[in-house]
Amino acid sequence: MEDGSFLEKLNRQKVSYLFIALPFSLFFIFQLIPLFASFFLSFTQYDVVHSPKFVGLENYRNILFNDPLFWKAIGNTVIYVIGVVPVGICISLILAVAIDQRIKFKNFFKSIFFLPTVTAIIAVSVIWKWLYAGGKYGLLNYFIIKLGGQPIDWLASPEWTLPSIMIMSIWAGLGYNMILFLTGLQTIPRAMYEAAEIDGAGFWCKFFHVTLPLLKPTIIFVSMMSFIFSFQVFEQVYIMTGEQGGIGGVLNSGLTIVAYLYDQGFQKFHMGYASALAYMVAFCVFLITMVNKAITKESRVDY
Amino acid sequence: MANHDVGIRRDSLIIKACVYAFLIAGAATMAVPYVWMFVTSIKPLAEIQAFPPSFIVKNPTLEPYKDLFRMVPMMRYMFNSLFVAGSITLFNVFATSLAGYAFAKHKFWGRDKIFFIFIASLMIPWQVNIIPGFIIVKNLGWLNTYRGLIIPSMAWCAFGIFLNRQFIYSIPDDLIDAARIDGCSEFRIYAQIILPLIKPVLATLAIFTFLQQWNNFVWPLVIIHTSSMRTLPLGLAVLTGQFGANYAMVMAGAVVATMPMLVVYLLFQKYIIKGIAMTELKG
């Protein structure tokens, strides 16, 4: 009896391991091993052809102290994140609140704002590259001229390269954030609004005293997600600033940290150096997550 | 009192007008790039260089599309994308629900630790994996192959496992125990009891995975180096690099690359939006 139940247990356990075996082995080979391998690689010089040469902390030291391009990329990335995240979140929050009103064509509006989310970011970038096209032929410049402004050199000028990418990214990210906010809005009980209305609260009063405080957890979550996404921006930069064999645009004005990593790893084949860069990125993402955790914990006190 | 009511009603009318104005302006901003893409793709060269740029095409032409299909194997790109994204999605739906069942309803040694490792991996940015991933794939001889495109991407299954575990966890144990007493094998329990109950989750996960993989760019960029193996996003990127000055053709390429997903989106809108909302569970 004892024996039988033990065997039975073992047999059932065997089945369990069988059930997770396939995803776990793939996960092990293509996620866990690479995680440790790139940590090891980050202490080496490796060009894929010759075997890796151990150089200790050399890569990290060079990145931090001898590499102006790294700091350029970090600076650009920080500007990008600080520009894209707050603006994107504000607009998409207003959009979500607007769509949440009792309005007609609700689904039509939802669908149209969501379009860029189902469009490959590569396609979005290609379309926008054309919108930004130089001189007066570009559609955006035509609008600007019509409104009485001077045409802008967008992707051809060092001042405007990064803002061009930022504007496009805000546009492309609105729908995604909007859906998350709409989901959050649905969790706010109607009774809260009704109570506020009985007290004579107008639209803005309800927005600032009911919607915003109750939406705080969603706002924090969406902010963290967009911080992390934006920090890893790559595809847009690749299309908009990449010319044959280079990436970053005029004077590297559009170079972001992941674009720099790609350039080092897969165009110059400095794989050790790129691995060290990858760990820098991972560290930053980790920091953002931790800051978010701390804020979330603090904000829980409100309830 | 009556005055007060009228005041509120007038206020809410103004608010409503603002809401509509804001949404219509926003919708126009969203639509213009798409309309411009389409309009450009059917313009003859003379009209593309005309000033002022116009949304009205005087002599619409299919020449850009003909050029496109003559210069690059667009249909091959589309097949590659479909095949790669489709296989990854099928695998993901099947494997993560099976594993999710084991994690939710089985007791085995190391279960919680293994599950924790999966969940923790969600925090790791892909940049950390891509360089060793490339080296592993290179050593396996999988560069520039379907295997190389598909199999490593199957490893990004942590979110699916998490999602499935959450939903299967809420299925009552009685249901499963009853089947066990009847002598059902574990796999039959999974196939005949669990699967039908989690269909909506699987549909959402499937569409979400497909969308993600269809739009995936970095991995193909890194491991593919011949034209016939390119996926749509990669093909479009290369097209833009090579024929950047031929705007009509590049926009035709963008239309072809965008269309399939737009159709899928219009058909499965409900699931896609639900899928996005589910990513919130990740936090």
Interface residues (C-beta under 8 A of the other chain):
Chain A: R12 Q13 V15 S16 Y17 F19 I20 L22 P23 F24 L26 F27 I29 F30 Q31 L32 I33 P34 L35 A37 S38 L41 V48 I94 L95 A98 I99 Q101 I103 F108 F109 K110 S111 I112 F113 F114 L115 P116 T117 V118 T119 A120 I121 I122 A123 V124 V126 I127 W128 K129 W130 L131 A133 K136 Y137 G138 L139 Y142 W171 L174 G175 Y176 I179 L180 T183 G200 G202 F203 T218 F221 M224 M225 I228 Q232 F234 E235 Y238 I239 G242 E243 Q244 V258 L261 Y262 G265 F266 M271 A274 S275 L277 A278 Y279 V281 A282 V285 F286 T289
Chain B: H4 I8 D11 S12 I15 K16 V19 Y20 F22 L23 G26 A27 T29 M30 A31 V32 P33 Y34 W36 M37 T40 I48 Q49 F51 P52 P53 A95 T96 L98 A99 Y101 A102 F103 H106 K107 F108 W109 R111 I114 I117 F118 S121 M123 I124 P125 W126 Q127 V128 N129 I130 I131 P132 G133 F134 I135 I136 K138 I151 P152 M154 A155 W156 C157 A158 I161 E186 F187 Y190 L211 W214 N215 F217 V218 L221 V222 L232 P233 L234 L236 A237 T240 G241 Y247 V250 M251 G253 A254 A257 T258 M261 L262 V264 Y265 L266 Q269 I272 I273 I276 A277 T279 E280 G283
